[in-house]
Amino acid sequence: MSCSFSWNCPPGSFPYTIRQGDTLYSIAKRFETTVERLALINSIPDTNTINAGESLCIPLPLQYFPACMTTNYYVVNENDTIETIAEYFGVSTAQIIYSNIGIDADNLYNGMILCIPLAKPPVCVNIESGVLTLLYPSGDSLSFPAAHNLSGGPSVIVQKQIDTSFGGRKRLNLLESGSGISSPSAQLSEKDILLGEDDMDKVFNLVTVGTEVSIR
């Protein structure tokens, strides 16, 4: 029960393994970007030639609330400080402040939404036998009861969403179209991996965009 922790993409993008039958055009359309952006970020000289099994970096779409370029949100807890949040996500306090212009770093409050710049995810997710487990490189883990109808295979978290119109319901969108990790109040698809409301709040804050997900 492990994840590879591979991360070779620049901030604002996430890794994608090319599948048989993929073209740059079909990948660009699927992830709401352009062939030109894919070619630029991946230094592709011939846009008509890509190979199944190779990895591409996919640029993330822009989110407008909050104005978070990486779509990587964190909801501040009562005892959080800018230093503890930065240490957990492997970024500097200056990077968090730059990503949240106007915040008072000495006066964070419970429920405040911060944008977290992308770094190498400190955790991966394994889902097996009705349990979602967060796995850390140190060997430590956290487990939560979960239910899902997804077939097995690797995936990745490509977007974090907070619905501020309905009490801050949270959802983690996966690479597979229409699938995600959510609670019953935020479920959008029969393919969602469902956690309890309190557990979803915890997991949402402990993973980043780009986190690997292994489903068995």
N, C-alpha and C positions, 0 to 999 in steps of 0.2 A: 504494500500500500504506500506508493510514493509518487512524487512528481519530479520532473527533470530540472526545474528552476532555470531553464534556459531563457535568456533575455538579451537580444541583440539589436533591438529597435530603438531609435531615438525618441526623446520625449514627444508626446502628442501622436504616437502611433503604436500599433500592437502587431505581433507576429501572426502570420497566416501561412499554412502549408498548402501549396498548390495541389489541386486535385485533378485527376484524369478528366479531360474535357474542358478544363478552365481555359479562358483566354483573359488577357488584360482587360478587354472591354467588359466581359461578363463579371469579372471581379470588381471593376470600377463601378458598374451599375449596382451590384449587390450592396456595396458599402458606401454608396452615395458620394463617390469621388470621381476623378477623371483619369483616363489613361496617361495623360501628361504628368499628373502628380505622382502616380504610381511609378512611372518611368524615372522621374526625377529623384524621388526619395530612395529608390532601389538601384539607381545607376544602371538602368537597362538600356543597352545600345540599340536593340532590335525589338520593338514592341510587338512584333508578330511571333516572337519565339520565347516561350517560357516552358519549363519542364516540371511535370508532376513530381511531387516529393520535395521540391525546393521550397525555401521559405521567402515570403515577401513581408515587408513592413507596410501596414495599411494605415494611412492617416485618419485620425478620428474626426468626425463631424463636429462643428461648433455648437455648443449648447448656450442658451441665452438666459437661463435662470437656475442658479446664479451664473454669472458670466465666467464660465470655467472652461478654459481651452482644452483641458484633458478629460472633461466629463467625469472627473474623479472627486466625488464629494465625501466629506467627513462631517458628522454631526457631533459637536463638542459635548462631552460629558462633564459632570460637575467638578471633578478633580483634575481635569486636563489643563496642561499649560502648553504654550507654544513649543517649549523645549521637548516635552514628552511626546507630543504629536510628531514633531520633526524627527526625533530619534526613532520612533516606531517605523515611520515610512521611509527612513533612510535618505532624507533630504535635509537641507539646512533651514534654520529659522528664517534666514533672509529670503530663501526661495518661497516659503509659505507667505511671508509678508508681501513679497512682490506679486504673488498670485492672488492676493486679497487686498488690493489697494484700499487704503482708508481704515483698515482695522486697527484697533488698539491692542497690541500683542500682550499687554499687561492686564487687559480686562476682557478676557474671553468669558462667555456665559453659556450656561447649559442650554442646549438646543440650537446654538449658533451653527450655521452652515459654512464650512470652509472649503475652498478649492485646494486640492493637494496636487502639486506637480508630480509627474510620473517619475518613478525610479524603479529599480528592480524589485518586483513584488517580494515581500518578506515571508510569504505564505503561499501554499497552494491548496486546492480543495479536492477531496476525494469523496465520492458518493457511492455507498455500497450497502446493501441489505438494510435499507431504511434509515441509514445514518449518514449525515454530512459531517465530514471531519476536516478541520483546518490543520494542515501539516506544516511545521516549521523546519528549517534546515538543521536546527539543533536536535531534532528528534522529538521535541515537545508537540503536543496536539490538543485540540479542543473538539468535542463531538456534540452534535445536536440531532435530535430526531427529525427525520425528513421523509417526505413521500414524493414519488415522481413516476411518470409514465414514459420517460425517455429511454431509448435504446442505449447500449453501452458505447463508449468511445471517448476520445479526448475532445475538449472544448476549451474556451477561453472567455473570460468576462470582458465584454467590449464596451459596456456603458453602465454607469450608475445613475439611477433616476430617483428623484424625490418629488412626489406629487404634493405640493404645498397647498393645493386647494382642498385636500381631504386629510388634514391632520398629519401631513408629512409621511404618507405611505411610501415605502421604499421598495425598489426593485433592482435586481442585477440582471441585465440583459446578456445572454450568451450568444456565441457566434452563430448558432443555428437559428434560422429565422423563426420568430414567434416563441422562442423558448427563453426561460429566465429562472432566476431564483427569487422567490417572493413569499409573502405571507398570504393567507386566504383573503385578506382585505384588499390586497393589491394584485391578485391573480388575474392575468390577462389571457391565459392560454391553458388548455388541457395538458400541454407539455411542460408547464412550469414545475420546478422543484419547490415544494412547499415546506416552509418552516413555520413554527409558532411565531406570533407577533413579537414577543420579547426576544426570541432567538434571532429573528430577522434583523432587529435593531442592532444586535451585537455583531452578527456576521457582516452586515453592511459596512460597519466601521472598521472591520479587521481585514478587509480585502481591498485591492486596488484594481483599476482597469488594467488588463493584461494578465491577471491572475489565471494560472492554468487550472482547469477543472477536469478531473478524471471520473467518468461515470461507468459503473460496473453493475 
